[in-house]
Amino acid sequence: MKLWSEEYSVTHDIVEQFTVGRDRKFDLMLAKFDVLGSLAHTQMLSKVGLLSPAEWASIQTGLLDI
């Protein structure tokens, strides 16, 4: 059953079950891939004119620092 299903009674304990745990560990494992995805996304935003070359360069530098 899905958390958002009508038959599911959402309580504080249920919310914690879905939101608390090893999130920090998983975030650290996935951070590299999130940054790589963001690098690609900002490149696309620049190519379609939604970011100026200066904005894109600044964002890319910041992402690579992460």
PDB file of N, CA, C, O and CB in Angstrom:
ATOM      1  N   MET A   1       0.839  -1.175   0.000  1.00  0.00           N
ATOM      2  CA  MET A   1       0.000   0.000   0.000  1.00  0.00           C
ATOM      3  C   MET A   1       0.893   1.250   0.000  1.00  0.00           C
ATOM      4  O   MET A   1       1.939   1.270   0.649  1.00  0.00           O
ATOM      5  CB  MET A   1      -0.960  -0.009   1.223  1.00  0.00           C
ATOM      6  N   LYS A   2       0.490   2.250  -0.703  1.00  0.00           N
ATOM      7  CA  LYS A   2       1.269   3.476  -0.809  1.00  0.00           C
ATOM      8  C   LYS A   2       0.884   4.450   0.296  1.00  0.00           C
ATOM      9  O   LYS A   2      -0.266   4.497   0.734  1.00  0.00           O
ATOM     10  CB  LYS A   2       1.068   4.124  -2.185  1.00  0.00           C
ATOM     11  N   LEU A   3       1.855   5.216   0.732  1.00  0.00           N
ATOM     12  CA  LEU A   3       1.653   6.175   1.819  1.00  0.00           C
ATOM     13  C   LEU A   3       0.508   7.143   1.512  1.00  0.00           C
ATOM     14  O   LEU A   3      -0.213   7.558   2.420  1.00  0.00           O
ATOM     15  CB  LEU A   3       2.942   6.957   2.078  1.00  0.00           C
ATOM     16  N   TRP A   4       0.340   7.501   0.246  1.00  0.00           N
ATOM     17  CA  TRP A   4      -0.677   8.482  -0.119  1.00  0.00           C
ATOM     18  C   TRP A   4      -2.026   7.845  -0.472  1.00  0.00           C
ATOM     19  O   TRP A   4      -2.955   8.553  -0.863  1.00  0.00           O
ATOM     20  CB  TRP A   4      -0.189   9.307  -1.284  1.00  0.00           C
ATOM     21  N   SER A   5      -2.143   6.546  -0.341  1.00  0.00           N
ATOM     22  CA  SER A   5      -3.403   5.885  -0.651  1.00  0.00           C
ATOM     23  C   SER A   5      -4.479   6.282   0.365  1.00  0.00           C
ATOM     24  O   SER A   5      -4.175   6.522   1.534  1.00  0.00           O
ATOM     25  CB  SER A   5      -3.216   4.354  -0.669  1.00  0.00           C
ATOM     26  N   GLU A   6      -5.707   6.349  -0.074  1.00  0.00           N
ATOM     27  CA  GLU A   6      -6.806   6.784   0.796  1.00  0.00           C
ATOM     28  C   GLU A   6      -7.021   5.847   1.974  1.00  0.00           C
ATOM     29  O   GLU A   6      -7.484   6.272   3.032  1.00  0.00           O
ATOM     30  CB  GLU A   6      -8.087   6.893  -0.001  1.00  0.00           C
ATOM     31  N   GLU A   7      -6.688   4.575   1.795  1.00  0.00           N
ATOM     32  CA  GLU A   7      -6.917   3.599   2.855  1.00  0.00           C
ATOM     33  C   GLU A   7      -5.845   3.673   3.950  1.00  0.00           C
ATOM     34  O   GLU A   7      -5.989   3.049   5.001  1.00  0.00           O
ATOM     35  CB  GLU A   7      -6.958   2.197   2.264  1.00  0.00           C
ATOM     36  N   TYR A   8      -4.793   4.418   3.709  1.00  0.00           N
ATOM     37  CA  TYR A   8      -3.660   4.465   4.622  1.00  0.00           C
ATOM     38  C   TYR A   8      -3.826   5.612   5.606  1.00  0.00           C
ATOM     39  O   TYR A   8      -3.988   6.762   5.198  1.00  0.00           O
ATOM     40  CB  TYR A   8      -2.343   4.609   3.846  1.00  0.00           C
ATOM     41  N   SER A   9      -3.788   5.313   6.876  1.00  0.00           N
ATOM     42  CA  SER A   9      -3.905   6.343   7.899  1.00  0.00           C
ATOM     43  C   SER A   9      -2.507   6.886   8.203  1.00  0.00           C
ATOM     44  O   SER A   9      -1.646   6.159   8.699  1.00  0.00           O
ATOM     45  CB  SER A   9      -4.585   5.780   9.193  1.00  0.00           C
ATOM     46  N   VAL A  10      -2.289   8.151   7.905  1.00  0.00           N
ATOM     47  CA  VAL A  10      -0.973   8.751   8.085  1.00  0.00           C
ATOM     48  C   VAL A  10      -0.860   9.296   9.504  1.00  0.00           C
ATOM     49  O   VAL A  10      -1.617  10.177   9.912  1.00  0.00           O
ATOM     50  CB  VAL A  10      -0.726   9.873   7.041  1.00  0.00           C
ATOM     51  N   THR A  11       0.095   8.755  10.238  1.00  0.00           N
ATOM     52  CA  THR A  11       0.366   9.205  11.603  1.00  0.00           C
ATOM     53  C   THR A  11       1.799   9.719  11.667  1.00  0.00           C
ATOM     54  O   THR A  11       2.579   9.550  10.730  1.00  0.00           O
ATOM     55  CB  THR A  11       0.137   8.052  12.639  1.00  0.00           C
ATOM     56  N   HIS A  12       2.120  10.336  12.766  1.00  0.00           N
ATOM     57  CA  HIS A  12       3.476  10.851  12.965  1.00  0.00           C
ATOM     58  C   HIS A  12       4.499   9.725  12.804  1.00  0.00           C
ATOM     59  O   HIS A  12       5.534   9.916  12.165  1.00  0.00           O
ATOM     60  CB  HIS A  12       3.611  11.508  14.362  1.00  0.00           C
ATOM     61  N   ASP A  13       4.218   8.557  13.377  1.00  0.00           N
ATOM     62  CA  ASP A  13       5.147   7.422  13.291  1.00  0.00           C
ATOM     63  C   ASP A  13       5.342   6.957  11.846  1.00  0.00           C
ATOM     64  O   ASP A  13       6.453   6.612  11.443  1.00  0.00           O
ATOM     65  CB  ASP A  13       4.636   6.257  14.146  1.00  0.00           C
ATOM     66  N   ILE A  14       4.272   6.951  11.085  1.00  0.00           N
ATOM     67  CA  ILE A  14       4.368   6.528   9.682  1.00  0.00           C
ATOM     68  C   ILE A  14       5.216   7.517   8.892  1.00  0.00           C
ATOM     69  O   ILE A  14       6.054   7.109   8.088  1.00  0.00           O
ATOM     70  CB  ILE A  14       2.960   6.402   9.048  1.00  0.00           C
ATOM     71  N   VAL A  15       5.008   8.802   9.111  1.00  0.00           N
ATOM     72  CA  VAL A  15       5.792   9.815   8.411  1.00  0.00           C
ATOM     73  C   VAL A  15       7.270   9.641   8.750  1.00  0.00           C
ATOM     74  O   VAL A  15       8.114   9.703   7.856  1.00  0.00           O
ATOM     75  CB  VAL A  15       5.309  11.243   8.782  1.00  0.00           C
ATOM     76  N   GLU A  16       7.597   9.427  10.018  1.00  0.00           N
ATOM     77  CA  GLU A  16       8.999   9.224  10.405  1.00  0.00           C
ATOM     78  C   GLU A  16       9.584   7.980   9.753  1.00  0.00           C
ATOM     79  O   GLU A  16      10.749   7.972   9.355  1.00  0.00           O
ATOM     80  CB  GLU A  16       9.122   9.117  11.925  1.00  0.00           C
ATOM     81  N   GLN A  17       8.790   6.946   9.644  1.00  0.00           N
ATOM     82  CA  GLN A  17       9.261   5.713   9.011  1.00  0.00           C
ATOM     83  C   GLN A  17       9.724   5.969   7.579  1.00  0.00           C
ATOM     84  O   GLN A  17      10.696   5.372   7.115  1.00  0.00           O
ATOM     85  CB  GLN A  17       8.155   4.652   9.022  1.00  0.00           C
ATOM     86  N   PHE A  18       9.021   6.858   6.886  1.00  0.00           N
ATOM     87  CA  PHE A  18       9.347   7.148   5.506  1.00  0.00           C
ATOM     88  C   PHE A  18      10.376   8.263   5.343  1.00  0.00           C
ATOM     89  O   PHE A  18      10.919   8.434   4.251  1.00  0.00           O
ATOM     90  CB  PHE A  18       8.107   7.507   4.772  1.00  0.00           C
ATOM     91  N   THR A  19      10.661   9.030   6.405  1.00  0.00           N
ATOM     92  CA  THR A  19      11.526  10.195   6.247  1.00  0.00           C
ATOM     93  C   THR A  19      12.770  10.186   7.118  1.00  0.00           C
ATOM     94  O   THR A  19      13.668  10.999   6.899  1.00  0.00           O
ATOM     95  CB  THR A  19      10.755  11.414   6.535  1.00  0.00           C
ATOM     96  N   VAL A  20      12.852   9.311   8.082  1.00  0.00           N
ATOM     97  CA  VAL A  20      13.996   9.289   8.993  1.00  0.00           C
ATOM     98  C   VAL A  20      14.699   7.954   8.843  1.00  0.00           C
ATOM     99  O   VAL A  20      14.059   6.919   8.656  1.00  0.00           O
ATOM    100  CB  VAL A  20      13.556   9.525  10.472  1.00  0.00           C
ATOM    101  N   GLY A  21      15.979   7.986   8.924  1.00  0.00           N
ATOM    102  CA  GLY A  21      16.731   6.748   8.821  1.00  0.00           C
ATOM    103  C   GLY A  21      18.131   7.022   8.344  1.00  0.00           C
ATOM    104  O   GLY A  21      18.861   7.825   8.924  1.00  0.00           O
ATOM    105  N   ARG A  22      18.495   6.343   7.277  1.00  0.00           N
ATOM    106  CA  ARG A  22      19.856   6.457   6.756  1.00  0.00           C
ATOM    107  C   ARG A  22      19.945   7.473   5.628  1.00  0.00           C
ATOM    108  O   ARG A  22      20.772   7.341   4.726  1.00  0.00           O
ATOM    109  CB  ARG A  22      20.348   5.105   6.271  1.00  0.00           C
ATOM    110  N   ASP A  23      19.090   8.484   5.683  1.00  0.00           N
ATOM    111  CA  ASP A  23      19.062   9.480   4.610  1.00  0.00           C
ATOM    112  C   ASP A  23      20.423  10.131   4.390  1.00  0.00           C
ATOM    113  O   ASP A  23      20.860  10.279   3.248  1.00  0.00           O
ATOM    114  CB  ASP A  23      18.030  10.550   4.920  1.00  0.00           C
ATOM    115  N   ARG A  24      21.096  10.520   5.468  1.00  0.00           N
ATOM    116  CA  ARG A  24      22.392  11.180   5.329  1.00  0.00           C
ATOM    117  C   ARG A  24      23.394  10.271   4.616  1.00  0.00           C
ATOM    118  O   ARG A  24      24.147  10.728   3.756  1.00  0.00           O
ATOM    119  CB  ARG A  24      22.934  11.591   6.707  1.00  0.00           C
ATOM    120  N   LYS A  25      23.404   9.011   4.966  1.00  0.00           N
ATOM    121  CA  LYS A  25      24.312   8.054   4.317  1.00  0.00           C
ATOM    122  C   LYS A  25      24.008   7.963   2.821  1.00  0.00           C
ATOM    123  O   LYS A  25      24.922   7.993   1.997  1.00  0.00           O
ATOM    124  CB  LYS A  25      24.191   6.654   4.974  1.00  0.00           C
ATOM    125  N   PHE A  26      22.738   7.854   2.476  1.00  0.00           N
ATOM    126  CA  PHE A  26      22.356   7.764   1.072  1.00  0.00           C
ATOM    127  C   PHE A  26      22.633   9.069   0.336  1.00  0.00           C
ATOM    128  O   PHE A  26      23.073   9.058  -0.814  1.00  0.00           O
ATOM    129  CB  PHE A  26      20.883   7.397   0.949  1.00  0.00           C
ATOM    130  N   ASP A  27      22.375  10.194   1.000  1.00  0.00           N
ATOM    131  CA  ASP A  27      22.663  11.496   0.379  1.00  0.00           C
ATOM    132  C   ASP A  27      24.137  11.605   0.038  1.00  0.00           C
ATOM    133  O   ASP A  27      24.489  12.080  -1.042  1.00  0.00           O
ATOM    134  CB  ASP A  27      22.250  12.652   1.311  1.00  0.00           C
ATOM    135  N   LEU A  28      25.001  11.173   0.940  1.00  0.00           N
ATOM    136  CA  LEU A  28      26.447  11.235   0.675  1.00  0.00           C
ATOM    137  C   LEU A  28      26.838  10.316  -0.473  1.00  0.00           C
ATOM    138  O   LEU A  28      27.701  10.658  -1.281  1.00  0.00           O
ATOM    139  CB  LEU A  28      27.240  10.860   1.933  1.00  0.00           C
ATOM    140  N   MET A  29      26.204   9.154  -0.545  1.00  0.00           N
ATOM    141  CA  MET A  29      26.510   8.219  -1.629  1.00  0.00           C
ATOM    142  C   MET A  29      26.046   8.774  -2.977  1.00  0.00           C
ATOM    143  O   MET A  29      26.694   8.540  -3.997  1.00  0.00           O
ATOM    144  CB  MET A  29      25.850   6.855  -1.362  1.00  0.00           C
ATOM    145  N   LEU A  30      24.937   9.504  -2.986  1.00  0.00           N
ATOM    146  CA  LEU A  30      24.347   9.980  -4.234  1.00  0.00           C
ATOM    147  C   LEU A  30      24.786  11.384  -4.628  1.00  0.00           C
ATOM    148  O   LEU A  30      24.500  11.826  -5.741  1.00  0.00           O
ATOM    149  CB  LEU A  30      22.864   9.947  -4.125  1.00  0.00           C
ATOM    150  N   ALA A  31      25.472  12.090  -3.741  1.00  0.00           N
ATOM    151  CA  ALA A  31      25.827  13.492  -3.992  1.00  0.00           C
ATOM    152  C   ALA A  31      26.599  13.668  -5.291  1.00  0.00           C
ATOM    153  O   ALA A  31      26.316  14.587  -6.060  1.00  0.00           O
ATOM    154  CB  ALA A  31      26.647  14.038  -2.838  1.00  0.00           C
ATOM    155  N   LYS A  32      27.566  12.801  -5.541  1.00  0.00           N
ATOM    156  CA  LYS A  32      28.368  12.908  -6.766  1.00  0.00           C
ATOM    157  C   LYS A  32      27.470  12.868  -8.004  1.00  0.00           C
ATOM    158  O   LYS A  32      27.671  13.629  -8.950  1.00  0.00           O
ATOM    159  CB  LYS A  32      29.416  11.770  -6.830  1.00  0.00           C
ATOM    160  N   PHE A  33      26.495  11.989  -7.988  1.00  0.00           N
ATOM    161  CA  PHE A  33      25.621  11.823  -9.146  1.00  0.00           C
ATOM    162  C   PHE A  33      24.631  12.985  -9.264  1.00  0.00           C
ATOM    163  O   PHE A  33      24.259  13.379 -10.369  1.00  0.00           O
ATOM    164  CB  PHE A  33      24.866  10.492  -9.053  1.00  0.00           C
ATOM    165  N   ASP A  34      24.208  13.528  -8.127  1.00  0.00           N
ATOM    166  CA  ASP A  34      23.360  14.724  -8.153  1.00  0.00           C
ATOM    167  C   ASP A  34      24.106  15.894  -8.772  1.00  0.00           C
ATOM    168  O   ASP A  34      23.543  16.649  -9.565  1.00  0.00           O
ATOM    169  CB  ASP A  34      22.889  15.088  -6.733  1.00  0.00           C
ATOM    170  N   VAL A  35      25.380  16.043  -8.406  1.00  0.00           N
ATOM    171  CA  VAL A  35      26.189  17.132  -8.963  1.00  0.00           C
ATOM    172  C   VAL A  35      26.382  16.931 -10.464  1.00  0.00           C
ATOM    173  O   VAL A  35      26.259  17.880 -11.238  1.00  0.00           O
ATOM    174  CB  VAL A  35      27.561  17.215  -8.249  1.00  0.00           C
ATOM    175  N   LEU A  36      26.683  15.707 -10.875  1.00  0.00           N
ATOM    176  CA  LEU A  36      26.853  15.445 -12.309  1.00  0.00           C
ATOM    177  C   LEU A  36      25.576  15.767 -13.088  1.00  0.00           C
ATOM    178  O   LEU A  36      25.636  16.339 -14.176  1.00  0.00           O
ATOM    179  CB  LEU A  36      27.253  13.977 -12.540  1.00  0.00           C
ATOM    180  N   GLY A  37      24.427  15.399 -12.527  1.00  0.00           N
ATOM    181  CA  GLY A  37      23.160  15.719 -13.171  1.00  0.00           C
ATOM    182  C   GLY A  37      22.931  17.224 -13.242  1.00  0.00           C
ATOM    183  O   GLY A  37      22.434  17.737 -14.245  1.00  0.00           O
ATOM    184  N   SER A  38      23.290  17.917 -12.186  1.00  0.00           N
ATOM    185  CA  SER A  38      23.134  19.375 -12.169  1.00  0.00           C
ATOM    186  C   SER A  38      24.079  20.049 -13.151  1.00  0.00           C
ATOM    187  O   SER A  38      23.717  21.053 -13.766  1.00  0.00           O
ATOM    188  CB  SER A  38      23.375  19.920 -10.764  1.00  0.00           C
ATOM    189  N   LEU A  39      25.274  19.517 -13.304  1.00  0.00           N
ATOM    190  CA  LEU A  39      26.212  20.054 -14.298  1.00  0.00           C
ATOM    191  C   LEU A  39      25.608  19.948 -15.699  1.00  0.00           C
ATOM    192  O   LEU A  39      25.660  20.901 -16.477  1.00  0.00           O
ATOM    193  CB  LEU A  39      27.572  19.299 -14.236  1.00  0.00           C
ATOM    194  N   ALA A  40      25.043  18.801 -16.012  1.00  0.00           N
ATOM    195  CA  ALA A  40      24.423  18.603 -17.328  1.00  0.00           C
ATOM    196  C   ALA A  40      23.204  19.503 -17.490  1.00  0.00           C
ATOM    197  O   ALA A  40      22.994  20.091 -18.550  1.00  0.00           O
ATOM    198  CB  ALA A  40      24.022  17.127 -17.523  1.00  0.00           C
ATOM    199  N   HIS A  41      22.408  19.605 -16.442  1.00  0.00           N
ATOM    200  CA  HIS A  41      21.192  20.419 -16.511  1.00  0.00           C
ATOM    201  C   HIS A  41      21.531  21.897 -16.738  1.00  0.00           C
ATOM    202  O   HIS A  41      20.887  22.563 -17.548  1.00  0.00           O
ATOM    203  CB  HIS A  41      20.366  20.257 -15.219  1.00  0.00           C
ATOM    204  N   THR A  42      22.524  22.400 -16.037  1.00  0.00           N
ATOM    205  CA  THR A  42      22.877  23.807 -16.219  1.00  0.00           C
ATOM    206  C   THR A  42      23.483  24.057 -17.595  1.00  0.00           C
ATOM    207  O   THR A  42      23.336  25.145 -18.152  1.00  0.00           O
ATOM    208  CB  THR A  42      23.852  24.253 -15.131  1.00  0.00           C
ATOM    209  N   GLN A  43      24.157  23.066 -18.139  1.00  0.00           N
ATOM    210  CA  GLN A  43      24.684  23.219 -19.497  1.00  0.00           C
ATOM    211  C   GLN A  43      23.532  23.370 -20.490  1.00  0.00           C
ATOM    212  O   GLN A  43      23.584  24.206 -21.392  1.00  0.00           O
ATOM    213  CB  GLN A  43      25.575  22.007 -19.881  1.00  0.00           C
ATOM    214  N   MET A  44      22.498  22.557 -20.314  1.00  0.00           N
ATOM    215  CA  MET A  44      21.329  22.657 -21.182  1.00  0.00           C
ATOM    216  C   MET A  44      20.645  24.015 -21.012  1.00  0.00           C
ATOM    217  O   MET A  44      20.250  24.642 -21.995  1.00  0.00           O
ATOM    218  CB  MET A  44      20.338  21.518 -20.881  1.00  0.00           C
ATOM    219  N   LEU A  45      20.505  24.467 -19.762  1.00  0.00           N
ATOM    220  CA  LEU A  45      19.868  25.764 -19.518  1.00  0.00           C
ATOM    221  C   LEU A  45      20.639  26.892 -20.196  1.00  0.00           C
ATOM    222  O   LEU A  45      20.050  27.857 -20.684  1.00  0.00           O
ATOM    223  CB  LEU A  45      19.763  26.033 -18.012  1.00  0.00           C
ATOM    224  N   SER A  46      21.946  26.761 -20.220  1.00  0.00           N
ATOM    225  CA  SER A  46      22.777  27.755 -20.893  1.00  0.00           C
ATOM    226  C   SER A  46      22.587  27.691 -22.405  1.00  0.00           C
ATOM    227  O   SER A  46      22.468  28.723 -23.067  1.00  0.00           O
ATOM    228  CB  SER A  46      24.253  27.546 -20.537  1.00  0.00           C
ATOM    229  N   LYS A  47      22.558  26.480 -22.945  1.00  0.00           N
ATOM    230  CA  LYS A  47      22.427  26.322 -24.396  1.00  0.00           C
ATOM    231  C   LYS A  47      21.097  26.840 -24.928  1.00  0.00           C
ATOM    232  O   LYS A  47      21.026  27.303 -26.066  1.00  0.00           O
ATOM    233  CB  LYS A  47      22.583  24.868 -24.771  1.00  0.00           C
ATOM    234  N   VAL A  48      20.042  26.769 -24.117  1.00  0.00           N
ATOM    235  CA  VAL A  48      18.743  27.256 -24.579  1.00  0.00           C
ATOM    236  C   VAL A  48      18.510  28.717 -24.188  1.00  0.00           C
ATOM    237  O   VAL A  48      17.432  29.262 -24.426  1.00  0.00           O
ATOM    238  CB  VAL A  48      17.627  26.385 -24.013  1.00  0.00           C
ATOM    239  N   GLY A  49      19.509  29.337 -23.596  1.00  0.00           N
ATOM    240  CA  GLY A  49      19.446  30.765 -23.316  1.00  0.00           C
ATOM    241  C   GLY A  49      18.827  31.169 -21.992  1.00  0.00           C
ATOM    242  O   GLY A  49      18.554  32.350 -21.774  1.00  0.00           O
ATOM    243  N   LEU A  50      18.601  30.214 -21.107  1.00  0.00           N
ATOM    244  CA  LEU A  50      18.022  30.548 -19.808  1.00  0.00           C
ATOM    245  C   LEU A  50      19.073  30.951 -18.777  1.00  0.00           C
ATOM    246  O   LEU A  50      18.742  31.523 -17.738  1.00  0.00           O
ATOM    247  CB  LEU A  50      17.230  29.376 -19.288  1.00  0.00           C
ATOM    248  N   LEU A  51      20.328  30.656 -19.063  1.00  0.00           N
ATOM    249  CA  LEU A  51      21.451  31.109 -18.241  1.00  0.00           C
ATOM    250  C   LEU A  51      22.434  31.829 -19.145  1.00  0.00           C
ATOM    251  O   LEU A  51      22.713  31.378 -20.256  1.00  0.00           O
ATOM    252  CB  LEU A  51      22.142  29.914 -17.496  1.00  0.00           C
ATOM    253  N   SER A  52      22.954  32.941 -18.668  1.00  0.00           N
ATOM    254  CA  SER A  52      23.997  33.625 -19.438  1.00  0.00           C
ATOM    255  C   SER A  52      25.286  32.822 -19.312  1.00  0.00           C
ATOM    256  O   SER A  52      25.415  32.010 -18.396  1.00  0.00           O
ATOM    257  CB  SER A  52      24.202  35.103 -18.940  1.00  0.00           C
ATOM    258  N   PRO A  53      26.246  33.033 -20.219  1.00  0.00           N
ATOM    259  CA  PRO A  53      27.526  32.326 -20.097  1.00  0.00           C
ATOM    260  C   PRO A  53      28.192  32.568 -18.740  1.00  0.00           C
ATOM    261  O   PRO A  53      28.801  31.657 -18.180  1.00  0.00           O
ATOM    262  CB  PRO A  53      28.468  32.759 -21.215  1.00  0.00           C
ATOM    263  N   ALA A  54      28.081  33.786 -18.211  1.00  0.00           N
ATOM    264  CA  ALA A  54      28.687  34.091 -16.906  1.00  0.00           C
ATOM    265  C   ALA A  54      27.981  33.342 -15.779  1.00  0.00           C
ATOM    266  O   ALA A  54      28.627  32.825 -14.867  1.00  0.00           O
ATOM    267  CB  ALA A  54      28.643  35.604 -16.635  1.00  0.00           C
ATOM    268  N   GLU A  55      26.646  33.288 -15.847  1.00  0.00           N
ATOM    269  CA  GLU A  55      25.892  32.550 -14.826  1.00  0.00           C
ATOM    270  C   GLU A  55      26.241  31.067 -14.875  1.00  0.00           C
ATOM    271  O   GLU A  55      26.459  30.430 -13.845  1.00  0.00           O
ATOM    272  CB  GLU A  55      24.371  32.746 -15.020  1.00  0.00           C
ATOM    273  N   TRP A  56      26.288  30.536 -16.082  1.00  0.00           N
ATOM    274  CA  TRP A  56      26.596  29.120 -16.251  1.00  0.00           C
ATOM    275  C   TRP A  56      27.983  28.801 -15.707  1.00  0.00           C
ATOM    276  O   TRP A  56      28.161  27.808 -15.002  1.00  0.00           O
ATOM    277  CB  TRP A  56      26.502  28.723 -17.728  1.00  0.00           C
ATOM    278  N   ALA A  57      28.962  29.635 -16.031  1.00  0.00           N
ATOM    279  CA  ALA A  57      30.327  29.411 -15.550  1.00  0.00           C
ATOM    280  C   ALA A  57      30.378  29.461 -14.027  1.00  0.00           C
ATOM    281  O   ALA A  57      31.056  28.647 -13.400  1.00  0.00           O
ATOM    282  CB  ALA A  57      31.288  30.454 -16.146  1.00  0.00           C
ATOM    283  N   SER A  58      29.677  30.395 -13.442  1.00  0.00           N
ATOM    284  CA  SER A  58      29.659  30.532 -11.993  1.00  0.00           C
ATOM    285  C   SER A  58      29.012  29.301 -11.329  1.00  0.00           C
ATOM    286  O   SER A  58      29.519  28.777 -10.337  1.00  0.00           O
ATOM    287  CB  SER A  58      28.906  31.815 -11.593  1.00  0.00           C
ATOM    288  N   ILE A  59      27.913  28.866 -11.885  1.00  0.00           N
ATOM    289  CA  ILE A  59      27.224  27.684 -11.334  1.00  0.00           C
ATOM    290  C   ILE A  59      28.083  26.449 -11.496  1.00  0.00           C
ATOM    291  O   ILE A  59      28.190  25.642 -10.573  1.00  0.00           O
ATOM    292  CB  ILE A  59      25.861  27.469 -12.019  1.00  0.00           C
ATOM    293  N   GLN A  60      28.698  26.290 -12.663  1.00  0.00           N
ATOM    294  CA  GLN A  60      29.567  25.129 -12.889  1.00  0.00           C
ATOM    295  C   GLN A  60      30.716  25.112 -11.893  1.00  0.00           C
ATOM    296  O   GLN A  60      31.051  24.061 -11.347  1.00  0.00           O
ATOM    297  CB  GLN A  60      30.115  25.133 -14.326  1.00  0.00           C
ATOM    298  N   THR A  61      31.323  26.277 -11.654  1.00  0.00           N
ATOM    299  CA  THR A  61      32.430  26.368 -10.696  1.00  0.00           C
ATOM    300  C   THR A  61      31.949  25.950  -9.297  1.00  0.00           C
ATOM    301  O   THR A  61      32.610  25.179  -8.602  1.00  0.00           O
ATOM    302  CB  THR A  61      33.013  27.816 -10.665  1.00  0.00           C
ATOM    303  N   GLY A  62      30.800  26.471  -8.910  1.00  0.00           N
ATOM    304  CA  GLY A  62      30.242  26.127  -7.600  1.00  0.00           C
ATOM    305  C   GLY A  62      29.946  24.641  -7.469  1.00  0.00           C
ATOM    306  O   GLY A  62      30.248  24.031  -6.443  1.00  0.00           O
ATOM    307  N   LEU A  63      29.355  24.058  -8.507  1.00  0.00           N
ATOM    308  CA  LEU A  63      29.058  22.622  -8.475  1.00  0.00           C
ATOM    309  C   LEU A  63      30.329  21.794  -8.398  1.00  0.00           C
ATOM    310  O   LEU A  63      30.384  20.805  -7.667  1.00  0.00           O
ATOM    311  CB  LEU A  63      28.251  22.217  -9.706  1.00  0.00           C
ATOM    312  N   LEU A  64      31.349  22.191  -9.144  1.00  0.00           N
ATOM    313  CA  LEU A  64      32.605  21.437  -9.111  1.00  0.00           C
ATOM    314  C   LEU A  64      33.302  21.570  -7.764  1.00  0.00           C
ATOM    315  O   LEU A  64      34.025  20.663  -7.351  1.00  0.00           O
ATOM    316  CB  LEU A  64      33.535  21.909 -10.224  1.00  0.00           C
ATOM    317  N   ASP A  65      33.094  22.691  -7.074  1.00  0.00           N
ATOM    318  CA  ASP A  65      33.640  22.840  -5.726  1.00  0.00           C
ATOM    319  C   ASP A  65      32.983  21.869  -4.754  1.00  0.00           C
ATOM    320  O   ASP A  65      33.617  21.376  -3.822  1.00  0.00           O
ATOM    321  CB  ASP A  65      33.459  24.275  -5.234  1.00  0.00           C
ATOM    322  N   ILE A  66      31.704  21.605  -4.988  1.00  0.00           N
ATOM    323  CA  ILE A  66      30.984  20.659  -4.121  1.00  0.00           C
ATOM    324  C   ILE A  66      31.599  19.287  -4.271  1.00  0.00           C
ATOM    325  O   ILE A  66      31.149  18.336  -3.632  1.00  0.00           O
ATOM    326  CB  ILE A  66      29.468  20.616  -4.462  1.00  0.00           C
TER     327      ILE A  66
END
